[in-house]
Amino acid sequence: QVQLVESGGGLVQAGGSLRLSCVVSGRAFSHYAMGWFRQALGKEREFVAAIAWNHETIYSGDSVKGRFTISRDNAKNTVYLQMNSLKPEDTAVYYCAGDRSGNKYSVTENEYDYWGQGTQVTVSS
């Protein structure tokens, strides 16, 4: 069974940075599209960013573009989310997800097959 384990969350002041990591078990990681989602308290989970097997990327929009960067290291079975210039509204549980379908990348939850347990990011003002 494929497992995803996130790390790197924590408490940071506004304007600070964090890098989230997600290690994926198994040998097929390099073929997966990978994504990051987040869920703030009382809100629905939302798409943040995704990266294709060939490292092409897509972001949710102006709220994170230019501040967040998704990347992957296929040799380490790891996907990253570098978050800079953090804002209080970025506070949420962040989840990584894997899509084994062969899609280049996916932006909706139901396209993903595997999910991590989530890591809390809290940005104080």
Backbone torsions as a table, in degrees:
resi	resn	phi	psi	omega
1	GLN	NA	136.6	-179.5
2	VAL	-77.0	131.6	177.1
3	GLN	-120.9	142.8	177.4
4	LEU	-120.8	129.1	-178.4
5	VAL	-126.7	115.2	179.6
6	GLU	-90.9	155.3	173.0
7	SER	-155.6	168.8	175.0
8	GLY	104.6	-5.1	178.0
9	GLY	-72.9	172.9	178.9
10	GLY	162.4	-165.9	-179.7
11	LEU	-103.8	129.2	-179.5
12	VAL	-142.2	151.2	176.7
13	GLN	-78.5	154.7	176.2
14	ALA	-54.6	137.3	-176.1
15	GLY	92.6	-12.2	-179.5
16	GLY	-83.3	-175.0	-175.8
17	SER	-132.4	152.6	171.1
18	LEU	-143.1	151.7	171.6
19	ARG	-122.6	118.5	176.2
20	LEU	-90.0	144.6	176.4
21	SER	-125.2	151.2	177.1
22	CYS	-141.3	113.1	179.5
23	VAL	-96.6	132.5	-175.3
24	VAL	-113.9	130.0	179.2
25	SER	-79.9	161.7	176.2
26	GLY	96.8	175.4	-173.2
27	ARG	-103.4	-2.1	-173.1
28	ALA	-101.4	8.6	-174.4
29	PHE	-52.6	-42.2	-174.5
30	SER	-62.6	-16.4	179.9
31	HIS	-94.9	-9.9	-176.4
32	TYR	-83.7	143.4	158.9
33	ALA	-79.5	139.9	-178.5
34	MET	-122.8	146.1	-179.2
35	GLY	-139.0	161.2	171.2
36	TRP	-120.2	134.2	174.4
37	PHE	-124.8	165.1	174.8
38	ARG	-144.0	153.1	179.1
39	GLN	-136.9	114.1	175.5
40	ALA	-83.5	157.6	-178.7
41	LEU	-57.3	126.0	177.5
42	GLY	79.7	5.1	-179.1
43	LYS	-121.5	164.8	176.8
44	GLU	-76.4	155.9	176.5
45	ARG	-69.1	139.6	-176.7
46	GLU	-130.2	151.4	178.1
47	PHE	-70.6	140.4	177.5
48	VAL	-114.6	-55.3	-175.7
49	ALA	-162.2	157.5	176.5
50	ALA	-145.2	157.0	-179.5
51	ILE	-139.1	134.7	-179.2
52	ALA	-82.2	170.5	178.4
53	TRP	-59.4	-28.3	-178.4
54	ASN	-96.1	14.9	175.0
55	HIS	77.9	4.8	170.8
56	GLU	-64.7	145.1	-174.5
57	THR	-127.3	158.8	174.3
58	ILE	-145.5	145.0	-177.7
59	TYR	-124.8	161.5	-172.6
60	SER	-70.9	-26.0	-179.0
61	GLY	150.6	-162.2	-172.4
62	ASP	-63.9	-21.8	-175.3
63	SER	-66.1	-28.5	-179.2
64	VAL	-123.1	-21.6	-176.7
65	LYS	-61.4	134.6	-177.4
66	GLY	90.7	-18.6	177.9
67	ARG	-110.3	-35.0	-177.4
68	PHE	-107.4	144.3	176.9
69	THR	-134.3	124.2	175.4
70	ILE	-97.6	141.2	178.7
71	SER	-150.3	169.9	179.3
72	ARG	-145.8	151.0	174.1
73	ASP	-124.8	101.7	-175.5
74	ASN	-67.8	-25.9	178.0
75	ALA	-69.3	-24.7	-178.9
76	LYS	-106.9	4.1	-177.7
77	ASN	53.0	41.6	-172.8
78	THR	-132.4	138.8	171.6
79	VAL	-117.2	144.0	-175.7
80	TYR	-121.2	156.0	168.5
81	LEU	-133.7	105.9	175.7
82	GLN	-86.3	123.2	-176.7
83	MET	-119.4	116.6	179.5
84	ASN	-115.4	164.3	178.6
85	SER	48.5	49.6	-175.4
86	LEU	-65.7	146.5	-178.6
87	LYS	-121.3	156.2	177.3
88	PRO	-54.9	-32.5	180.0
89	GLU	-71.9	-6.6	173.6
90	ASP	-82.9	-6.4	179.3
91	THR	-60.7	125.2	-176.7
92	ALA	-178.5	169.8	165.6
93	VAL	-87.5	128.2	-178.0
94	TYR	-104.5	132.0	-177.8
95	TYR	-120.0	138.8	168.2
96	CYS	-100.3	155.6	-176.0
97	ALA	-146.2	150.4	-179.4
98	GLY	-123.4	137.5	-180.0
99	ASP	-116.7	114.5	-176.0
100	ARG	-92.5	2.0	-169.1
101	SER	-71.4	-19.9	-173.7
102	GLY	99.3	-3.9	173.0
103	ASN	-59.2	149.8	178.6
104	LYS	-61.4	-53.2	169.4
105	TYR	-159.5	162.1	-173.1
106	SER	-130.8	146.0	-178.2
107	VAL	-117.7	-2.6	179.8
108	THR	-114.9	146.3	-175.1
109	GLU	-56.9	-41.5	-171.7
110	ASN	-71.7	-4.9	176.8
111	GLU	-88.3	-8.5	-176.6
112	TYR	-98.4	141.7	-176.8
113	ASP	-98.8	-30.1	-173.7
114	TYR	-126.8	143.5	-177.7
115	TRP	-136.1	144.9	170.9
116	GLY	-84.0	178.9	-176.0
117	GLN	-85.3	-13.5	178.8
118	GLY	96.5	151.4	176.1
119	THR	-137.1	133.9	-175.3
120	GLN	-80.5	131.5	171.8
121	VAL	-119.1	123.7	179.6
122	THR	-124.8	124.4	-179.0
123	VAL	-113.6	118.4	-179.2
124	SER	-93.1	148.1	-178.1
125	SER	-89.3	NA	NA
